[in-house]
Amino acid sequence: MPMGYHAAGVLAALVKGDEPQPFAFGFMVRMMSLGRRRGLVQFVDAHDQPTTRFLTGRAGAMFKESICRSTVVAFYLERKVTGLYPWSHARKA
């Protein structure tokens, strides 16, 4: 989604004759499903290195599921209100 969102911004800038911004993306978490009721969410720093913060078990699965479900909602909302979709830009290390 972030790359598609950025591509649309690049096209809009080119149509207007503006200089497009370079793509910058940074992860905030890494997630993994361990079945329907278990998950692992590892928070990462600006260098994409694991931190000491994490979620496991049911909390991890619920967090991951909420992120996945919010993707569908984000597509719908972006169609209604352009520029509403938030995404994690590269963070300063």
C-alpha beads as a LAMMPS data file, in Angstrom:
LAMMPS data file: protein, C-alpha beads

93 atoms
92 bonds

1 atom types
1 bond types

-500.0 500.0 xlo xhi
-500.0 500.0 ylo yhi
-500.0 500.0 zlo zhi

Masses

1 110.0

Atoms # bond

1 1 1 0.000 0.000 0.000
2 1 1 2.692 2.573 0.815
3 1 1 4.356 2.091 -2.583
4 1 1 1.034 2.440 -4.416
5 1 1 0.145 5.507 -2.378
6 1 1 3.561 7.027 -3.135
7 1 1 3.248 6.203 -6.859
8 1 1 -0.038 8.109 -6.978
9 1 1 1.658 11.066 -5.292
10 1 1 4.501 10.956 -7.822
11 1 1 2.039 10.976 -10.716
12 1 1 0.110 13.879 -9.189
13 1 1 3.346 15.849 -8.711
14 1 1 4.445 15.195 -12.308
15 1 1 1.068 16.291 -13.683
16 1 1 1.353 19.528 -11.690
17 1 1 4.942 20.020 -12.860
18 1 1 6.307 19.583 -9.322
19 1 1 9.332 17.562 -8.275
20 1 1 8.189 14.211 -6.802
21 1 1 9.371 13.273 -3.350
22 1 1 11.637 10.224 -3.000
23 1 1 10.092 7.084 -1.527
24 1 1 10.882 6.589 2.151
25 1 1 9.389 3.792 4.210
26 1 1 10.161 2.461 7.656
27 1 1 8.811 -0.527 9.526
28 1 1 7.547 -0.131 13.075
29 1 1 6.795 -3.789 13.766
30 1 1 7.410 -7.256 12.336
31 1 1 4.541 -9.713 12.696
32 1 1 3.990 -13.433 12.334
33 1 1 0.912 -15.618 12.725
34 1 1 1.253 -18.811 14.697
35 1 1 -2.160 -20.239 13.894
36 1 1 -5.499 -18.479 14.305
37 1 1 -5.084 -17.779 18.016
38 1 1 -1.388 -17.104 18.439
39 1 1 0.918 -14.484 17.029
40 1 1 4.207 -12.717 17.499
41 1 1 4.641 -8.957 17.116
42 1 1 8.183 -7.630 17.474
43 1 1 8.607 -3.842 17.617
44 1 1 11.652 -2.537 15.728
45 1 1 13.789 0.609 15.900
46 1 1 14.701 3.069 13.121
47 1 1 17.361 0.627 11.842
48 1 1 14.734 -2.154 11.639
49 1 1 16.430 -3.922 14.549
50 1 1 14.289 -5.690 17.173
51 1 1 13.646 -3.844 20.418
52 1 1 12.750 -5.335 23.787
53 1 1 9.035 -4.620 23.177
54 1 1 6.916 -7.454 21.799
55 1 1 3.490 -9.091 21.973
56 1 1 2.899 -12.833 21.948
57 1 1 0.024 -15.269 22.145
58 1 1 -3.533 -14.023 21.804
59 1 1 -2.521 -10.346 22.157
60 1 1 -0.067 -10.752 19.281
61 1 1 -2.693 -12.442 17.104
62 1 1 -5.271 -9.736 17.858
63 1 1 -2.791 -6.939 17.090
64 1 1 -1.813 -8.537 13.765
65 1 1 -5.438 -9.178 12.843
66 1 1 -6.352 -5.537 13.557
67 1 1 -3.561 -4.372 11.229
68 1 1 -4.730 -6.725 8.466
69 1 1 -8.365 -5.687 8.827
70 1 1 -7.495 -1.991 8.910
71 1 1 -5.952 -2.359 5.446
72 1 1 -9.369 -2.998 3.912
73 1 1 -10.860 -0.066 5.823
74 1 1 -7.959 2.160 4.704
75 1 1 -8.708 1.437 1.015
76 1 1 -12.347 2.345 1.528
77 1 1 -11.576 5.551 3.444
78 1 1 -8.914 6.641 0.950
79 1 1 -11.500 6.463 -1.825
80 1 1 -13.769 8.761 0.187
81 1 1 -11.139 11.182 1.537
82 1 1 -7.882 11.418 -0.417
83 1 1 -4.774 11.698 1.743
84 1 1 -6.314 10.022 4.768
85 1 1 -4.177 6.860 4.660
86 1 1 -1.325 7.072 7.194
87 1 1 1.869 5.116 6.629
88 1 1 5.190 4.925 8.346
89 1 1 7.808 7.039 6.633
90 1 1 11.486 6.370 7.157
91 1 1 12.462 7.331 10.666
92 1 1 15.657 9.088 11.607
93 1 1 18.186 6.677 13.082

Bonds

1 1 1 2
2 1 2 3
3 1 3 4
4 1 4 5
5 1 5 6
6 1 6 7
7 1 7 8
8 1 8 9
9 1 9 10
10 1 10 11
11 1 11 12
12 1 12 13
13 1 13 14
14 1 14 15
15 1 15 16
16 1 16 17
17 1 17 18
18 1 18 19
19 1 19 20
20 1 20 21
21 1 21 22
22 1 22 23
23 1 23 24
24 1 24 25
25 1 25 26
26 1 26 27
27 1 27 28
28 1 28 29
29 1 29 30
30 1 30 31
31 1 31 32
32 1 32 33
33 1 33 34
34 1 34 35
35 1 35 36
36 1 36 37
37 1 37 38
38 1 38 39
39 1 39 40
40 1 40 41
41 1 41 42
42 1 42 43
43 1 43 44
44 1 44 45
45 1 45 46
46 1 46 47
47 1 47 48
48 1 48 49
49 1 49 50
50 1 50 51
51 1 51 52
52 1 52 53
53 1 53 54
54 1 54 55
55 1 55 56
56 1 56 57
57 1 57 58
58 1 58 59
59 1 59 60
60 1 60 61
61 1 61 62
62 1 62 63
63 1 63 64
64 1 64 65
65 1 65 66
66 1 66 67
67 1 67 68
68 1 68 69
69 1 69 70
70 1 70 71
71 1 71 72
72 1 72 73
73 1 73 74
74 1 74 75
75 1 75 76
76 1 76 77
77 1 77 78
78 1 78 79
79 1 79 80
80 1 80 81
81 1 81 82
82 1 82 83
83 1 83 84
84 1 84 85
85 1 85 86
86 1 86 87
87 1 87 88
88 1 88 89
89 1 89 90
90 1 90 91
91 1 91 92
92 1 92 93
